[in-house]
Amino acid sequence: MSLADRPTAVVCANDEMAIGALNQAAVLGIRVPDEVSITGFDDCPNSSLVIPSLTTVRQPIAAMGEASVGAVAAMILGEAYPPLTLFQTELIVRDSTSYPKKETP
């Protein structure tokens, strides 16, 4: 694949996709993060183990699970649904991202 203007970053929907993007960049000889930054979402265990380690967004999975179980229990018991819960995420910056490098003419 060839692009006239390469992107400076790829934002993936989850870490597994981002790890696939890291692998494909390596196959194509694209240096991460020197030529393109890659990010994921979820902070799966392998995110810190790949090279370069993956910048990602961490979600509070345990708290989200507890809230889901509480909502399902309320539905089963015919109780009022619990109020909407917003969960805080955390950006985990690792080695797969950097500021875009300026190209020399």
C-alpha positions as CSV (number, residue, x, y, z in Angstrom):
1,M,0.0,0.0,0.0
2,S,1.2,3.5,-0.8
3,L,-0.1,6.8,0.5
4,A,0.9,10.2,-0.8
5,D,0.8,11.6,2.7
6,R,1.4,9.0,5.3
7,P,-0.5,9.4,8.6
8,T,1.6,10.3,11.6
9,A,-0.5,8.2,13.9
10,V,-2.8,5.1,14.0
11,V,-5.4,4.9,16.7
12,C,-6.7,1.3,17.1
13,A,-10.0,0.3,18.7
14,N,-8.3,-2.2,21.0
15,D,-4.8,-3.4,21.9
16,E,-5.0,-6.6,19.9
17,M,-5.5,-4.5,16.7
18,A,-2.7,-2.2,17.7
19,I,-0.4,-5.1,18.2
20,G,-1.3,-6.3,14.7
21,A,-0.6,-2.8,13.4
22,L,2.8,-2.9,15.2
23,N,3.6,-6.2,13.5
24,Q,2.5,-5.0,10.1
25,A,4.6,-1.8,10.5
26,A,7.6,-4.0,11.2
27,V,6.9,-6.2,8.1
28,L,6.7,-3.0,6.0
29,G,9.9,-1.5,7.5
30,I,8.0,1.4,9.0
31,R,9.7,2.5,12.2
32,V,7.4,3.0,15.2
33,P,7.3,5.6,16.7
34,D,9.8,7.4,14.4
35,E,7.6,7.2,11.3
36,V,4.2,6.5,12.8
37,S,2.8,6.4,16.3
38,I,0.4,3.5,17.2
39,T,-2.0,3.4,20.1
40,G,-4.5,0.9,21.5
41,F,-7.3,0.7,24.0
42,D,-7.8,-1.6,27.0
43,D,-4.3,-2.0,28.3
44,C,-4.3,-5.8,27.8
45,P,-1.4,-7.7,29.5
46,N,0.6,-8.0,26.3
47,S,0.6,-4.2,25.7
48,S,3.7,-3.7,27.9
49,L,5.5,-6.8,26.5
50,V,5.5,-6.0,22.7
51,I,8.4,-4.0,21.2
52,P,7.9,-1.1,21.2
53,S,5.7,-1.2,24.2
54,L,2.2,0.0,23.4
55,T,0.7,3.3,24.4
56,T,-2.9,2.6,25.4
57,V,-5.9,3.6,27.4
58,R,-6.6,1.7,30.6
59,Q,-10.2,1.1,31.6
60,P,-11.4,0.1,35.2
61,I,-12.5,-3.4,34.1
62,A,-13.3,-4.6,37.6
63,A,-15.5,-1.6,38.4
64,M,-17.2,-1.9,35.1
65,G,-18.0,-5.6,35.7
66,E,-19.3,-4.9,39.2
67,A,-21.6,-2.2,37.8
68,S,-22.8,-4.5,35.0
69,V,-23.6,-7.3,37.5
70,G,-25.5,-4.8,39.7
71,A,-27.6,-3.6,36.7
72,V,-28.4,-7.2,35.6
73,A,-29.4,-8.1,39.2
74,A,-31.7,-5.0,39.3
75,M,-33.4,-6.0,36.0
76,I,-33.9,-9.6,37.2
77,L,-35.4,-8.4,40.5
78,G,-37.6,-5.9,38.8
79,E,-35.9,-3.0,40.6
80,A,-35.1,0.4,39.1
81,Y,-32.1,0.5,36.9
82,P,-29.0,2.0,38.7
83,P,-28.1,5.5,37.5
84,L,-25.7,5.9,34.6
85,T,-22.1,5.4,35.6
86,L,-19.2,7.1,33.9
87,F,-15.9,5.5,34.4
88,Q,-12.5,7.2,34.4
89,T,-9.9,6.0,31.9
90,E,-6.2,6.5,32.1
91,L,-3.7,7.1,29.3
92,I,-0.7,4.8,29.6
93,V,2.1,6.3,27.6
94,R,4.7,3.8,26.4
95,D,7.2,3.6,23.6
96,S,4.9,3.3,20.6
97,T,4.1,7.1,20.4
98,S,6.1,10.2,20.0
99,Y,5.7,13.7,18.5
100,P,5.7,13.6,14.7
101,K,9.2,13.9,13.2
102,K,9.7,16.8,10.8
103,E,10.9,15.6,7.4
104,T,14.0,17.3,5.9
105,P,13.6,18.5,2.4
